[in-house]
Amino acid sequence: MTATAIEAPALEVEDLEVNFISGDKVTYVLEGVSLEVRKGEAVGIVGESGSGKSVLARTILGIRPRGTVVDIRGTVRVSGEDQLGATEAQIRSRAGALASMIYQDPMRSLNPTVRVWKQIVEAITNRRRVPGDEARSRAVELLRSVGVPDPEARALAYPGEFSGGMLQRVGIAAAIAAHPDLLLADEPTTALDVTVQRRVLDLLEEVRAASGMGLVLVTHDLGLLADRTDRTVVMYAGRIMESGPTSIVASEPAHPYTQGLLAAIPRLTGPIQRELPAIGGSLPPLSAPRAGCPFAARCPLAQDRCAISRPPAVTVAEGHTAHCWAVADQQDEQEAAK
């Protein structure tokens, strides 16, 4: 009997550190980030602005900021392929097929002077010669699959002729054209109204379910992930604070930061004039490595050691972890009481 090969996850990130260096200034963006996304799985990455979510997504794709030296350590693999050790040529050849991204503002990723059908199939035509009629037919098919009305005519339009919601659908069509193993969606609905947000998120779920690709949904809104992701990773100041099944993280958050994010979500029930609680303070400066827990200065449960000693990863339940000294103490008390 021959052994069955184990399929590589869509994404593996291990102990990733990213620092930006500009002259004598160093910005410590990501510290010790590890996560995995299986094929067919949807994982949400949530945190406030400055938490490192978008840098993580771009590092996975191999995108580096221009004019800045980037010091990267750790491991990033997409479908088993090393992204950090890849050459620029390898990164370009993999773009769109191995991993692809949907951006918050599709106009930043689409050329306003080129008809959308050419941009949609760019990930395919960059790798092999495709007759024009075949490429246009493929673009029309993709536009139809993402719900763009009259796709034959719209394929010939320019990006500026689309509404925000329709333009995001064009961006999704371009991102899935080459059937990527991993799709990264970086705040894909922030600029859209609530109704259009729901349609776009529904579409992403349909695409993931139909293709079996891994999906990473990056957002600052924890409430957006409910019923749309299998697992949630909560980031703060370049580190992972908590991770676990989305249903558990949303209903039984262990880390004080996650609890604060959930408390700030508007509710449809309760007093009309209820004031939403806010997390006091601000993110720590990124100009030096964070000692201890980066959330310590804003945390209601902070102890002296939180500011100087990095908290361990505590297993709250199977598949659910939190990096927090208070949670570690609670676990120790529960063990001692047994």
ABEGO torsion letter per residue (X at the ends): XBBBBBBBBABBBBGBBBBBBBEABBBBABBGBBBBBBBGBBBBBBEBBGAGAAAAAAAAAGBBBBGBBBBBBEBBBBGGBBAAABBAAAAAAABGAABBBBBABAAAABBAABBAAAAAAAAAAAABBBBAAAAAAAAAAAAAAAGBBGAAAAAABBAAABBAAAAAAAAAAAAAAAGBABBBBBGAAAABBAAAAAAAAAAAAAAAAAAGBBBBBBBABAAAABGABABBBBBBGGBBABBEBAAAAAABBABAAAAAAAAABBBABEBAABBBBBBBEBBBBAABBBBEBAAAAABAABBAAAAABBBBBBBABBGBBBBBAAAAAAAAAAAAAX
